């Protein structure tokens, strides 16, 4: 025992610690660009070809994509049943199959590019800023800090966020060059040739190979200014006609801001299986050393601190575990040692049970280390659930020893009797209880994988508790118990004639005699419980208790980056004036990096920003959320704002989602608008929108092809010139140390920032002269789709919304879905309206659990047959399993808790817990009948005899759940188990004897 305890303590100290359990992201992102293409051209010419090939990849479940002007993004999702070890092979197949068709993509397509590190979590994020330093200096320091962070043990990756690519801009006035008869193409061609790098050959001599080097490459921006260009028989210095400057990508792709200033982010990702708390300590030491060496003005600030959050969470769970241990010990000490004559509490029986708890926990930690089960939200919660169950066998064994010693047996005889009479029934009951958690362990879904350790930890703890109860508990009891025999004890007759037992015997007698009434009343209570579920809110996973508020700002589709950044700065000014705000981190043009495993990420788009607001406490968080929602209604009319809490399970973008799909865009849009109207009529809907957003404004240049041919101008020439003047054309790369900096040619801002500038563009002709664009084309302002989504190669619009406070997404989905049947009835062939969002994911998770229920039923029934040796008796016991459903429903209703996925797992686990108690009772009845007792007496006396251990084990399990019931994540499950066990225990002791008497037609002896 001592060796096992020491091994458990050592194993506990070496267990990894993290916020969430390991979770395989079965998602990959494929992107491609085709500059100049419309969103529809991208979808039809690029996206569709990629999607068609991707359908051949094994294990693919969903191919979801969006296309925007010039870019496409495809999200591949594997089937949730895909084993984690098969995921890398699937991503290899994606790359292989896409490379097979890359040559079929339109000319000019860039990519495709792949990202299969979608699930990397950056639990620690830092912000680097520099007051009085250039951006380049800050970037250099960020790179230096990154290198030092990578040297810390258990650090897997350090990524930079919000980094702007440096550029060298050559800004020239096209008007000036046109006056000199110099075209844009002339300048671009000469600049490209000047800094090109290519092989210059090798001079081979009899003794050496001499590399040939040619000078002339640009060494600085001053070289660019002094560059002599020749065009139209004129030689000129570039710096005399153009402004050359080093700057950064304009407009930026994305930025990171922290507390109102631009920063560069550093995200630290931990190795798989690492200890996040230990990593946090090492990070603190390294960062303190780095700060001491940084110059004044360079700031390194903590943005996200997952190690601290995990440490607090683990400490909170350990506190909850300690509370549960105290409660279980109190139950054991009082229930096993309480005496009325004289009034006293014998501490020894409770002490025997108390000593088994650290022993079982220590051995459990030992096996957790062996099976690589770390400490996190799920495993710690499972330990607390297991605590109420792992003492059951010990309580039964100790109660048996105490009773036998009271009847006059010696300590050795009592210990031996406890082993021989309870070991096999307890093993059967333990296996049945563990089997109740089996659907979780076998579930092939994301939710099942996320909660897997709930099965593994409980199964390990239960099996170990049985071993301890049958091997170590009798031995500890033999050493510690000192029970005096009762006055009339003779060692052969049991003592159950106290007032409590007498009253309970009378109640059981009444239930057996009025068996039909008892059975009908039980069935009525069961039916009432089932009916009560209609009034309980449904839920997938609850929101997290973390403090962060996730704020989304959506500008209209087609908005510029500058417009989005303006709204971000406006919001920052508003939120930083509020009390209780610790920090504000903004990601402009993209969503936040994954600093929390279940975070639902937003992909880069110019019209979106995500802001992470960190309040000081939960009360401030709740107050700020309401204040932000009110501000969006009144102070931010230009944007669609949204504020939400972090989820605590697999991420779901919106609480309510319906997806409309079909082959024709116009029809899909029409039906989606009808769905939106139905959803809008529901009073629980908030922030209704769809993922296609608004159409965007486009300047369309209609070229006069006859004039173009006459002047010797191609359409491609027009495209190239407009791109160079307005966006800028990359003409080469400037090489500086280990960096490559693009050289970009474009017009000054005042000549490219107005629509009128488009008319004044000079297009070169075949004769070497130029003509204004307005003479060869007409320019119109039109609209076109800004973004189009597809689902498995069909056009798909997702209509989505949040819900009012106090209402769950699946509940609202259930209200709306039947109303959409009228629209579904009118849909042409090939069009669908599907449920998505929380209701869809919850249904998938439930289906993965339900798929394994038949196997669990078979296992439990087999165990019952092995124990009871009778099909009818096994069926009798099995029928008591569902009795806990009614108690769970009543408890959830009374305490106003939602019935979520985790609560469903608790109800399923209840099945095994209840059957375990029934096995103990039926086994006792059969044992008494076999020893010659009359069936009626055997039924009643067995219920009396087994009432104490059944009630004790139920009380221990129920009361151990009280600390866990306060948890947002585990609370509904704890409440369901408490209510179910309380009611089921009462029904087991009263209903099961009545059912047994009715089943076997037992008559009362005359």
N, C-alpha and C positions, 0 to 999 in steps of 0.2 A: 504493500500500500504506500509506504513511504517513497519507494523508488518511483511509483507511478505519479504521485503528487509532485515530486521534484521534477520529473520529466514534463509534466503538464505545465508547471510554472516556467520552466525554460522555454517550452514551446510557445507559451503565451507571449513571452517577451520577444520572440522572433517572428510572430505573426505579422504579415503585412497589414497596413491600415490605410483605408481609403474611404472616400465619401460614399461611393456607389460600387456595386459589385461589378466584376469584369463583364463587359457587354460587347459583343461583336457587331459592328456596324456593317450590315449587308447592303451597303450602298456605295456607288461609285459615280463620279461626275466626269462626263466627257464634254469638252468644249471645242468649238471651232469658230474661226472668223472668216468672213468674206467681205472685205471692205467694199461699200457701195451697194450691197444687196438690200432689198426691202425685207421686212420680217416674213412676208409670204414667200419671197424667193428663197430665203434661208430655209424655211420650213420644207418647201417642196423640192429644192435642188440639193440641199445638204442634209438637213435633219432626217428627211424621210429615207434617204439612202442609208444613212448610218443606222437608223432604227430597224430597217428591214434586215440588215445583216446581224444586228444585235439580237434579233429574235431567235437566232440559231444558237446562242450561248446557253449551255446547260444551266438549269436552276433559275433562269430569269423569271421573275414574277411580274414586275411592272417596269415599263419603259415610259418615263414621264419626261417631257421636254418643254422648253419654251424657246421661242425664236424672237429676236429683236433685230432691228436694222443692223446688218453687218455681223451679227453674232448669234450663236446657238449654244444652248446648254442642255445636256441630256442627263437625267438622273436615273441610274439603273438600280433597281432593287431586286435582290435575290429572294427566293422563297424563304420564309421564316424557318422552314424545316431544314434548310441547308446547314449541314454540320459546320461549325467554325473552322475546322481544319481544311474544309473544301473551298473556303472563300478565296484564298489566294490563287488557287487553280482556275477559278471562274474568272478572276480579273486578268489572268494571263490569257485566257481564251478571248476576252474582250479585245485586248491589244492585238492579238494575233489576227482575229477576224477583221478588225478595222483596217489593219495594215494591208490585208488582202484586197480591199476595195478602194484604197486611198487614191489610186490612179483614176478612178471613175468620177471623182469629185470635180466640180468646175475649176477651171484654171483660176488661180489667184486665191484659193482657199488656204488659210493658214491653220495648221493642225491636222487632225484632231489632237487635243492634249488630254491627259488622263490624270485624275486625282483619286487614288484609292486609299488615301490616308485621311478619309473623311471624319473618322471618329477620334482623331488625336485630341486629347484634352489638355489644355494649357492652364493647369490649376493655379499657377503663380504667374501673374502678369505685372511687369514694371513699366514705368513711363520715364523716358529720358528726354530732358529738355535743356536748353541752354540760353540763359539770359545774357545777351551781349555776344553770343557766338553765332557764327553762320550755320546754316542748315547742314552744310558739308562737314563742319567740325562736329556737330551733334551726331551726325551719322557715323563719323569715324569713332567717336567715343562709344556709340551703341555697338559697333562691331567689336570693339575692344572688350566691352563688358560681356557681350555674347560669348566670346572665346573663353573668358574666365568662368562663366556659368557652366559651360559645357564640360569643364574639368571636375565638376562636383559629382560624387558617386550617385548613381540611380537617375541621373538626368539623361533622358533619351534624346531630346531635341530642344533647341532654342530657336524660335522663329521671330523675325522682325515684322511688325505691323505698322501700316501707315507710312511706309517708306516711299518717297517720291523719286522717280528716275530723273537723273540729271541730264540736261540737254544743252547743246550749244545752238542758239537761235541766230540765224542770219535774216534780219528783217530789212526788206528793201521795198521801195516804192515802185510799183509796176509802171506808174505814170512816167517817172523819170527815165526808166529804161526804155519805155516805148518811144520817148522823144529821141533817144539815141539810136533807135532802131534795133534794140537788143531784146531778144525774147527770153522768157523764163526758161525755156528748154535749153538755150545756149548756156545759161548760168549753171543750171543743174548738171548738165553734161560735163562741164569743165571742173566743177567742184568735185563731182564723183570720181573723175579720173585723177585728180591731184593727190588724193589721200588713199588711193587703192593700194592693196598689197597683194602681190602675186609672185610666183616663182621667178627668180632672175638667173637661174642656172648655176652650174658648178664647173669650174675649170679643173680638169684632171691633168696632173703632171705625173711623171714617173714615180715621184715619192709622196705626193700629197693630193688631197682633194681640197680645192680652195672655193669656199662659198663666195658667191658674188652678191654684193649688197648695193642697192641704189638709194641715195638720199632723196630728200624732197618731201617726205611725209610731214604733216603738220605737227609741230612740237608745242604750240600754245595758241591761244586765241589771237595773240598779236600776229602770228604767222598768217592767220586767216585774214586779218585786216590788211596786211601788206601784200596779200596775194594779188598778182597781176593777171587780169583776165583780158581776153581779146575777143571782140565780137564786132561784126559789121565794119571791119578794117580799123577798129578803134581799140587801143589798149588803155585799160584803166585799173586803178587800185580799188579793190573791193571795199575797203574801209571808207572810201570817199563817197560811195553811193549806198552803203548799207550799214545798219547798226548791228554789231556782233556782240552777243552777251551770253554768259553762262547763267542758266536758270534751271527751273524744274518743269516737269511735264505740265503742260497747260492746255486744257483744264486738267486738274489732277484726276486720277482714277478713284482714289479713296484716301482719306486722312484719319488720323486718330487724334483726339483732343482730350485733355485731362484737366479738369477744373478751369476751363476757359482758355487754355493755351494749347497750341499745336505741339505734339510730342511724337516721338518714335517709340513704339511699343516693343517689349521683349516678352515673349511667352515661353514659359518653361514647362515641358512635358516630361512626365515621370516614366521610367521603365515599367513594363508590365510586372506586377507582383511586388513592386517596391513599397516601402513604408513612407507614406506621405508626410507623416509627422516628423520622422527622422530627416527626410529631405528638407522640410521646412526649417529645422534647426541648422542644417548645413547651409541652406540659402541665406539665412539671417547672418551667419558668421561671415560668409563670403561677401555678401552685399555690404556689410559694415566695413570690411577691409577695403572694398572697392571705393566706397564713399570717402574714406579717409584719404584716398589718393587722387580723387577728382579735383580739378581746379575750381575755384570759386566761380559760381554761375552755372555750372553743369549740375543738374538735379537728377537724382535717381529715386523715384518714388514708387511705392507699392500700390498697385491698382486692384489686384485680386489676390486674396490670401487664403487659398484652399486649405493649406496645412492648419492654419488657426481654426478654420471652420470645422475641419474634421476632428481636431483635438477637442474642441468644445462639444461636438456631437458625440464622440466616443465617451467623453467624461459624463455627458448627460445620460447616455445609455447605461454606463456602468453604475451611475447613481440609481437609475431605474432598476437595474438588475439587483443592486444591493437592497433597495426597498422591497423588491419581490422576494428576495431571500429572507429578509426579516419577517415578512408576512407569512411565508411558508413555515418558517421556524416557529412563529407564534402559534399557528394552527397546530403544528406538530406537538409543541410543548403543552398547550392547553388541552387539545383533544385527546392526546394519548396519556397525559399524566394528571388530568383533573380528577379529584375525588371529593365527594361531599361529606363522607363520614370517616374521619373528620375532614373539614374543608381544607384542602391543600392541593398543591401541584407537584407531582413527582417529576423532576427534571430529567431523569435518566432515559425514559423512552424517547422523549423529544431530542435528547442529546444524541442518541443513536442515529436518528433520522438526520440531525444537523450535521453529523460527521460524514454522512454519505454525500451531501451536497458538494463540498469542495473536492471530494474524491471523484465524483462523476464529472464535474466541470473540468478538473485537471486532466482526466483521461480524454474528455471530449476535445480539449485544446490540443492534446497530443495527436489525436487523429485528424483534427483540422489542419495541423501543420503537415501531416503526412499526405493529406489529399489536397494541399494547396488552397485551402479555404481561408481567406483573409477576414479581418475584422472590418465590417462596413455596415451600412444601414440594414441590410437584409439579414446578415448572419447574426448581428447583435440582437435584432428583434426576435429572430428565431430562438436564440438562447433564452430569452425571457419567456417565450411561449413554452419552450422545453422545460424550463425550471418548474412550472406548475405540474408537469407530467412526469418528470424524472424522479420525483419523490414518491410517486404513487406506489411503485413496487416496494420501496423501502417501508412506507407506511403500512402496507398490507402485511409485510413480513413481521414488522415490529408489533403491530396490533395482534397478530396471531400469537407471537411469543408471549406478550403480556397476558393475553386471555388464557393461554394454556398454563402459565405460571400461577395465575389466579385460581385456576381449577386444580392446582396441586402438583403439576409436573415440575421436574427439576429444570435448571437452566439448560443443561445439555439436551434433555428430552424435548424441551420447548423449542430450542434452536433447531434440532433435527426435524421435529414435526413441522416447523415453519418452512423448512426446505422441501420436505417430501410432499407436503400437502398443497403448496402454492407455486412451486417452481414452474411446472408445466402449464397450469392455467394462466400464470402471470406471463409466461413466454408467449402464449397464444394471444393474450390481450395486448402485449407490447407490440407484437408483429402486426396485429390488426390496427392499432393506433398509428404505427408507422406507415402502414398501407394507406391510411387516410390522407397522408401527405404525398403519396406516390404520383397522383395526377400532375402535381407541380413538377416533380422530377422528370417526368416523361413528356411534358408539354413541348411540342415543337413550334415555338413562337418566340417573338422578341420578349414579350411579357413573361413567358415561362422561363427563358434564359435569365432574365433579370432577377426573378424570384427563386431561382433554382436552389440557392443555399438554404432557403426556408425548409425544403425537403431534406437536403443532405445533413444539415446540422441537427434537425429534429430526429431523423432516423438514427444518426450516430449516438446522440444523447440518450434516446430511448433504449437502444440495444445495450449500451454501456450501463444504464441504470438497472436493467434487468440482471446483468452479470454481477453488478455490485450488490443488488438486493439478495441474490441467491447464494453468493459466495462470501462477501465481506460483512453484510449486515447481520446475518446470524452469528458470525464470529464476534463482531463488536457488541451485539446484544448479549452474548454469553459473558463477555468481560464486564459489561456495565450494568445490566439489569439486575435489580434486587427487588423482586415482587413477592410479597407475602401471600400465601394462599388464602382464599376467603374462608370464613368461619365454617361453612358447610361443604367445603371442597373435598373431594375424594380422589381427584385425578381422572375420573371416568365420566363425569357428568358436567355439561356446560352450564354456565350461570347467565341466564337472560331473564331474570325475574325482578329487575329493578323497575321503579314506576315508569320510567321513560320507555323501557322495552315493553312493559305491559300495555301502555297506551298505544304504542305503535303496532303491537300484535293485534289489538282490537281493530285498528284501522285497516290492516291488511286483511283480517278476517272478513270485515264488511265488504271490501273491494272484491274479494274472491267470491263471497256469497252473492253479491249484486254485480256479478261479472259483466252482464250485458250493459247495465247502466254505466259501469266504469269504462267499458270499451267505447260506448257511444259518446260519453263525455270527452274521452281522450281524442276520438276522431273529430269531434266538434272543435276542440282546442286546436288540433292540427290544421283543420280546414280554415279556422279563423286566422291562424298564422299565415297560411298561404295567401289568403285574401288580403292580409295586411301589407304584403309586399307591393301591392299596387299603389300604396300611398308612400312608399319609401323612395327617395331620390336615387336614381341610378348614377353611377360614376365609373370612370375608367381608373385613373390614378388621381389622387388629390394634388393640390398645389404644394410646393415645397415650403418649409418653414424658414428658408434662407431669406436674408433681408433684401436682396437686390430687387429693384423694380426695373423691368425691361420695357423701355419706351420706344415705340416705332413712329417715325415720321415719314409719311408717304406724300411726296409732291405729285401733282398730276403727271401722267405718263408723258415723256418727252421733255420734262423740265430739265434745265441745265444743272450742272453740278453746283454752280454759284448760287442758284436759287435755293437748292437744298441746304447748302452751307449757311445761307442767310437765316433760314428757319431754325437751323440747329443753334446758331448763336443767340437767336431770340429766345429759344427755349432755355438755353443755358442761363441766360440772364434771369429768366423767370424762376427757375428751379433753385438757383443758388441764393435767392433771396428768402427761400423758405427755411423755417427753423428745423433743426434736426437732420440736415443733410451732411453726410461725411464727405462724399466725393461724387463727382459727375464725370463719367467717361463717355465720350461720343465717338462713334464710328460713322464717318460721313461717306456716302457712296457705297456702303457695304454694311453687313451685319457684324455683330460682335464675334470674335473668335470663340471657339468652344472652351470656355473656362469652367464649364460644368457639364458633366457627361450627358444628361438628358436635354441639353439645350437644343431648341429648334433653330437652326441657322438660316440666316438670310443671305442670299447670294449677291455678289456685287452688281449694283445698278445705280445709275447717276441720280435717280429720283428718290432714293431711300436713304434713311439714316437710322441707326439704332443707338440709343443712349441708355447706359447703365447707371441708374441712380442708386447710391448706397446710403440708406438712412441709418440712424443710430440704433434703433430698436424696432420691434414689431409694431408697437403702437404708432410710432412715427411713420412706419411704412404704410399702414392702413390709412392714416390720415392723409399722407402725401398722395396716395393712389386716387383718393376721391378728389383731392385738390387738382391734380393733373387732369383727370377726366373732365372736371368743370372748366378748366382753362382751355381744353381743346374745343369745347362747345362755344366759347365766347371770344377767346383771344387769338385763335389760330385758324382763321377761316380759309387760308390758302392751302392747308394740308389735311390729310386724313390721319389723325393721331390715334394711337392705341397704347394702353399701358396694361401690362400683365405681370403676374408672378411667375417665378420659375416652376416648371413641373417637377414632380418627384417620381416619374416613371418614364417609359418611352415617350418621346415628344409627339405632340399633336398640334398642328399649326393653329387651328381654330376649333372651338368647342362644337360648333354645328357646321357641317359641310355637306353639300349635295353636288354631285358631279354630273353635268349634262354632256353627253358625247354623241358623236355621229359623223357622217362623211361630208356634210356640207356646212360651211361656216355660217352662212346666213340662217339656216334652219336651227343650228345649235344656238346661235345668238338669240333667236326668237324664243325658243323653249327655255333658255336660261333666264330671260327676262320674265317669263311667266312664273318660273320657280321663285325668282327674287320677289315677285309680287306676293306670292303665298307666304313666303318667309317674313316679309315686311309686316304682314297683318298679325303676326304673333307678337303678343305684348312682352314676351321674354327676350326678344331678339335685340341685340345692341351692335352697332357698327357694321351694318350689312354692306357687303361689297362683293365683287368677283375678281378673279385673278387676271382678267384681260384688261382691266382698267380702262382708260380713255383712249380714243384714237389720237394720233399725234398730227401736228401740222407739218407739212412738207412743202418745200419750194421745188416745184417741178419745172425743169427746163425742157420745153418742146422745141427740138432742133428742126430747122428747115433743111432737110437733107439735100434738096436741089441746090441751094446756095452753098452748102458745105462741099458738095462735089465740084461745083464751079470754082471755088476758092482753094480746093485741094486740102480741105480740113477733114479729119476723121472725128467720129464721136469720141474715140478714145483720147484724142488730143484735148477736147473740151473738158472731159472728165479729169484729166491729169492737171490741167491748168487751174480749174476751180478748186481741186483738192490742195494744190500747192499754195494757192493764195489764201484760202480760208482756214484749212486745217494745218497745212504745212507738209512738205515732202522731205523725207529723210534722204539725204544725198551722200551720206557716208558716215564713218565712225571715227571719232578722235580717240586715240589710244593713250591712256595715262595710267602708268603702273599696271595694276591688275584690273583696271576698269575700262569698259568700252562705252563711250558717250556718243549718242546719236547727234549728228549735225543736221539741223532742220531748217529748211528755207521756207519763209512765209512773209506775208505783208505786215506792215505796222497795224496796230489795233484800230486806229481811226480809219483805215482803208479796208477793213474786213469785218467791222462790227455792225454794219447796216445792210438792209436788203438792197438799197440803191447801189451799193458797191458791186453787187452781182451783175447789174446791167453794164457797169463800166469796165468789166474785165476785158482785157485785150487778148484775143486768141490769134496765135501765129498762123499765117497762111503759107502755101507752098512757095510763094514768091519771096518770102522772107519778111514781108510786112505783117502788120497786125490789124484786126478789125474788132470793134466792140462786140461783145456777146449779144447786145440788144439788136444788132443788125442781122444776126443769123438765127435768132431763137426768140421765143416768147416765154415769159416766166409767170407761172401761176402758183397761188397758194392753195394747196389741196390737203385733204386728210387721208390717212391710211392707218391700218392697225399698228399700234406701237409695240404690242407683244401678243403672241399667239401661243397657246398651250396645246399640247397633244398628250394623249394617253393611249399607249399601245397602238400608235399610228392612226388614231382617230382624233379629230378636233375635239377638244374638251374644255369646257368652262366650269370652273368650280365656284359655286355661289357659297359664300361663307360668312360667318358672323360669330360674335361673342354672345354671351348670355347675361341676363341680369344677375346681380348678387343673390346668393342663396338658392340658385337654381343650377342644376347640372346639365351639361351638354347632351348626354344621352336621353335625358328626360324631355328636353325641348325637341330633340330630333324625333323622338317617339310621338310628340304632338303633331309635328309637321308632316312626317312621312305619309300617314294615311291620306292627308289632304292632297298630296301630289298624285294620288292614283288616278284622279280625273285627267290630269295632263298625260300621265303614262298611257292611259287608254287610247289617246289620240296620236301617240307617237308613230311615225312611219317605221317600217322595218329598218333596222340598223342603228336606231337611236335609243339611248338609254338614259335614265335618271337614277343614279346610284347613290346610296348613302356613303358618305366619307366621314372623315374627322374622328372624334372620340368614340362615337357610336360604332363606327366601322371597325376601328382598332380593338374596341372592347369586345365586339362580337367575334372577331378573329381569335382573340385571346381566350374567350370562353369556349370557343369551338375546339381549340387545341387542348384545353383541360377536359372538356366533355369527351373527346375522342378516346381518352384513356380510362374513363370511368368504367366501361364494361370489363376491362382487364382487372381493375381494382376490385370490382364486385366479385369476379371469379376468384381472385386471390383470397379475399376475405371469406368467401363461402367455402373455399377449400380448407382454410385454417379452421373454420367452424366445424366442418365435417371431421377433420382430424381430431379436434378436441372433444366433440360431443357424440361422434359416431352415429349420428342420426340425421337424416335429411330434414325431417319434420321439425326437429328441435333447432337445427341450424337455420332453417327458414324462419322459425319463430323469433330467434335472436336477431336475425337480419332485419326483420320488420320493425324493430325498435330503433334502428339507425336513423331514419328520417325524423324522429320525434323532436330533435333539437332545432329543426327549421322554425317551428312555431315560436320557441323561446328566443331565437335569434331575431325574428321579425318583431316581436314585442319589445325587445331591448332596443333595437335600432329605432323603432317608432317613438318610444318613450324618451330616449336621449337625443332624438332628432339627428341621427347619423346617416350618411349616405351608404348605399349598398354598392361598393365598388369592387374592383377586381380582387383586391387583397382580402376584403370581407368575404367574397365568394370562396376564396381558398380556405378561409377559416370555417365556413359552413361545411365544406367538403371534408375538412379534417375532423369536424365534429362527429361525422358519421362513424369514424373509427373509435373515437373516444367513448361514444355512447355504447357501441357494440361491446367494447371491452368490459364495461360494467355489467352488461347483460350476460356475457359469458360467465362471469364470476357467479352470478345468481343462478343461472340455469345449471351450471356445473355442480353447485351446492345442492340444488334440488335433486338432481340425478344421483348424487353421492348418497344423500339421505335415504332415498327410495331403495337404492341398492343395499343399504344397511338395514332394511326392514321397516322403515318408517312408512306410515300410511301416506298416500299421495297428498291428501289435504294438509296433513300436519307437516309434511315435508315442504310444501309450497310456503305455508305461513312461517314456519320456523326458519327456513332458509332465508326468507326476506328479512326476518328479524336478525338472524345471525350475521348476514352480510351487509346489513344496513350501515353499521358503523364504518367499516373500511370503504364502502362505496361513497358514503357522505363525506368522509375525511378526504379521500382522493379528489372528489369533486370540489370540495371547499378549497383545497390547496390550489387546484388548477384555476378556479374562479377568482380567488382572492389575489393570486399571483398576477392576474391580468390587470388589476386596478392601476398600478403605476403606468402600464403600457397604454391604458385607455385614454391617457392625456395626450398621447402622440397624434399628430395630424395624420401621419402615414399609417400607423398601426392601430389607431384608436377604433375605427369601425370594426376591424377584425376582432380586437379584444372584446368589444361590446357584444358582438355576435356570438363569440365563444362563451362569454359569461352568461348571457341570457339563455343560449341553447343548452349549456350544461346544467344550469339551475333547474330549468323546466324538465329536461330529459332525465335528470337524476330522480326527481320526484316521480315522474311517470314510470321510470324503470322499476322503482320499488313498489309501486301501486298498480300500474297498468299491466306490467309483465306477469305478475302472479295471476291476475284476473284472466289475461289472455292465455296463459298456460292451462289454467283450469278449464277454460272454455274449449281450448284446442283439443285437449285430451279427455274432455267430459268427466272431469274429476268431481265426485259427489262428496258432500259433507258427511262424515261418519255419524251414525245415529248415536 
